Every structure is written in C-alpha cells, then in structure tokens.
C-alpha cells in the first residue's frame, strides 16, 4: 500500500502573500513558484525532499491559494514577479524554483533581480512558443475578453471532482499515480476557492498575463530575459508534457547562459509532483555546485 504523503507545510502571510515554509532548517533558502491554477501546495513533496538541503518557502501568487487578490488588480507576469521578488527580499538571496507560469515568473525575477537568485530551477517553464499545444490554446481562449468570463462562469457549474480529474489528466503523465490524499486535498481546495469572489478574476487575469507574454517584443520578451539570467540554471521537462513542448528545451539550451537540461521520460507537466525524488536529486546537484550565503527568513 502506498505510504501516506507528508502533510502540506504550514503557512502565514508575509506582506501581501501567503507563504508555506518548511520551518527552521538549513541556512540556505529556496523559493518555489507555482503555475496557473496551482498553489504553494504543488511543491509540498519536493520541499520535503529538499528540507535537509534548503529551508523552503512556497508562495501562493496573488489571488491564488490563500493569498488575497492584489490591491492593484495586477495579474501580469511582471506583477507576479514583483510579489516573488518581495518575498525574496525577506528570505535573502535564494534558490528559485518555478513551474509552468511560475517558470516564466521566475525567469523575469532572475533577469531583473540577479542579486536575489543564487540558482534557478525551471520545471516545464511556460516560455513563448510559436507552436503551442492544445492546453495553451485553451488558456488563450479563456483569456479573450468576455469569452473568458463566460467560460469561468460555466466551469463553476461543473462539480469540483470533475474539474480536478480533467485538470490532472492534462498535467500528469499518469493520473493513476496521484495519491488519494492529494486528490482529496485538491478537490477540497477547489471547493474552497469556488466561494471566493475573486477566484475567477484571478484565474482569467493570470491567463491573460501569460498569453500577453507570448506576443511581447523588445527587451522584456521572456526569451531575451532568459539570455540575461546570470544564475546557474536547471531546466526539467517531462516527455509526456501536454502543455509545454519538451522540444523547447533545445531553445532553452541555446538561450540560458549557464544551463543543464533534464528530460524525464515518464513525467508530464508537473514533474516536481509526479517524481519529487528525481527532481530533488537534480536540484540538489545544482545547489551543491552553487556557493551560498543566504540570509534567514525575517520573522
């Protein structure tokens, strides 16, 4: 019988966002950024694997998880990046992790605030792709004015169990490996968010934010930002990713100045949830190669 997964880490408000932390631990710090429709709990298992290496802090992005809606209503990648940088100003320089949308946000933070980022680990980062898969096309449709709001209102009528099963079928390579406790957690969390007045706005706003990045030109284009990243970078892709093409790893290899690529043959879009031990081993190797002097999280 599969062992019970570890409980989700306790959280608290730090500034304007909710953060789950592993508690007192190593002096070296790590910050974890989830993707669209995700939350800090997406990192629970990876944080457990790394708790003897780093003290981890997983953020609920503004409007996600237990974080309130941003006071300025800014759900752009730049707005989310400011929230992440604000947390890192409290933790001190840290290892930065990002998945999907969180990967795009992490790239922006690493490019614009190199003083805060010791290393960068990206799991299926949502960087602009001229040949997006079916999932991103659906996100783009949901981001269209009026249509997005209509889609959100219709989805709210679908039972939480059905929505979670559909979501996991999209992001996991094998939904049969999802532990029943994690499935129940996700359903309970979605039901809680259904009662929040800003939940739909946060989802649509964040979707529009990442879609806008696919069409951004100039120095703020995410690929140009990636080329400016000074921190050693690890990029993890799952071969069965239905949202981000693993072929984008080749472009990443040509773009990031210091990068190592890992392609996991049996993972999907959320490798840190599907095989946290494997991702942790690769991240631990990167961390071990990086000289650190991180400040403790301010109380």
HELIX and SHEET records of a PDB file:
HELIX    1   1 UNK A   40  UNK A   43  5                                   4    
HELIX    2   2 UNK A   44  UNK A   50  1                                   7    
HELIX    3   3 UNK A   77  UNK A   91  1                                  15    
HELIX    4   4 UNK A  101  UNK A  112  1                                  12    
HELIX    5   5 UNK A  114  UNK A  116  5                                   3    
HELIX    6   6 UNK A  134  UNK A  142  1                                   9    
HELIX    7   7 UNK A  147  UNK A  155  1                                   9    
HELIX    8   8 UNK A  160  UNK A  171  1                                  12    
HELIX    9   9 UNK A  175  UNK A  177  5                                   3    
HELIX   10  10 UNK A  180  UNK A  194  1                                  15    
HELIX   11  11 UNK A  199  UNK A  214  1                                  16    
HELIX   12  12 UNK A  218  UNK A  220  5                                   3    
HELIX   13  13 UNK A  222  UNK A  226  1                                   5    
HELIX   14  14 UNK A  248  UNK A  255  1                                   8    
HELIX   15  15 UNK A  271  UNK A  274  1                                   4    
HELIX   16  16 UNK A  276  UNK A  288  1                                  13    
SHEET    1   A 8 UNK A  11  UNK A  14  0                                        
SHEET    2   A 8 UNK A  17  UNK A  21 -1                                        
SHEET    3   A 8 UNK A  55  UNK A  60 -1                                        
SHEET    4   A 8 UNK A  29  UNK A  33  1                                        
SHEET    5   A 8 UNK A  94  UNK A  99  1                                        
SHEET    6   A 8 UNK A 117  UNK A 123  1                                        
SHEET    7   A 8 UNK A 232  UNK A 238  1                                        
SHEET    8   A 8 UNK A 259  UNK A 264  1                                        
END                                                                             
